[in-house]
Amino acid sequence: AGAYVQEPEKGLLADVHVADFSSMYPTIILSWNMSPETRVPDAPVNGPVPEGCARAPGTGAVFRLEPQGILPAALERLLALRVEWSQRKAEAAPGTDAWREADRRATAYKVVANSFYGVMGTPFSRYHDRAVAESVTQAGVWLVKETIALARGAGMRDVYADTDSAFCVGGDRAAFGEFVRRCNEEHYPRLLAQRGARCRVKL
């Protein structure tokens, strides 16, 4: 099963808030320590989460939190390099050789980090594990749907959703900023902790 896409509300809408996840699939992989060798293949898909493990929503797949998996470890390094080169880009004068080089490198690290889900999803990869790949997408579906439910609870109306983002109307910019803060600082840590995961997801 793949990503969630909600049918958009028809018509011309103004003041639409966009709740977009930062590096959704990489942060899901990091939060659950998803990797072929960290998956516990014989773990039950229901009931209490086994000690030292996290259970993925949607699939019920269980992952050991320690030691860090090979793919999460590689992702950690790639995301750190992306941050480093994004900072270098911000410090360089726009249009200079240094700025262009930093922009290329930051983009390259972003593309490679986002490819890790595909590495597990394709049967042509040595890291192929369909259960892991599906756990990534279904954790994304769960996060988007939970965000929509939280937005409705905050008095907003969802008008569209696609893979790693939800679009809502209602409330002003300050109210939406507070909603995002509460998701990042309160709701997501709580929701992921209930599944044994270590929250790395962020709007």
DADA-V60895 format. One record per residue. N is the residue number from 1. SS is DSSP state (H for helix, E for strand, C for the rest). Layout:
[[N/SS] [N/SS]]
This chain:
[[1/C] [2/C] [3/C] [4/C] [5/E] [6/E] [7/C] [8/C] [9/C] [10/C] [11/C] [12/C] [13/C] [14/C] [15/C] [16/E] [17/E] [18/E] [19/E] [20/E] [21/C] [22/C] [23/C] [24/H] [25/H] [26/H] [27/H] [28/H] [29/H] [30/H] [31/H] [32/H] [33/C] [34/C] [35/C] [36/C] [37/C] [38/C] [39/E] [40/C] [41/C] [42/C] [43/C] [44/C] [45/C] [46/C] [47/C] [48/C] [49/C] [50/C] [51/C] [52/C] [53/E] [54/E] [55/E] [56/C] [57/C] [58/C] [59/C] [60/C] [61/C] [62/E] [63/E] [64/E] [65/C] [66/C] [67/C] [68/C] [69/C] [70/H] [71/H] [72/H] [73/H] [74/H] [75/H] [76/H] [77/H] [78/H] [79/H] [80/H] [81/H] [82/H] [83/H] [84/H] [85/H] [86/H] [87/H] [88/H] [89/H] [90/H] [91/H] [92/C] [93/C] [94/C] [95/C] [96/C] [97/H] [98/H] [99/H] [100/H] [101/H] [102/H] [103/H] [104/H] [105/H] [106/H] [107/H] [108/H] [109/H] [110/H] [111/H] [112/H] [113/H] [114/H] [115/C] [116/H] [117/H] [118/H] [119/H] [120/H] [121/H] [122/C] [123/C] [124/C] [125/C] [126/C] [127/C] [128/C] [129/C] [130/H] [131/H] [132/H] [133/H] [134/H] [135/H] [136/H] [137/H] [138/H] [139/H] [140/H] [141/H] [142/H] [143/H] [144/H] [145/H] [146/H] [147/H] [148/H] [149/H] [150/H] [151/H] [152/H] [153/H] [154/C] [155/C] [156/C] [157/E] [158/E] [159/E] [160/E] [161/E] [162/E] [163/C] [164/C] [165/E] [166/E] [167/E] [168/E] [169/E] [170/C] [171/C] [172/C] [173/H] [174/H] [175/H] [176/H] [177/H] [178/H] [179/H] [180/H] [181/H] [182/H] [183/H] [184/H] [185/H] [186/H] [187/H] [188/H] [189/H] [190/H] [191/H] [192/H] [193/H] [194/C] [195/C] [196/C] [197/C] [198/C] [199/C] [200/C] [201/C] [202/C] [203/C]]
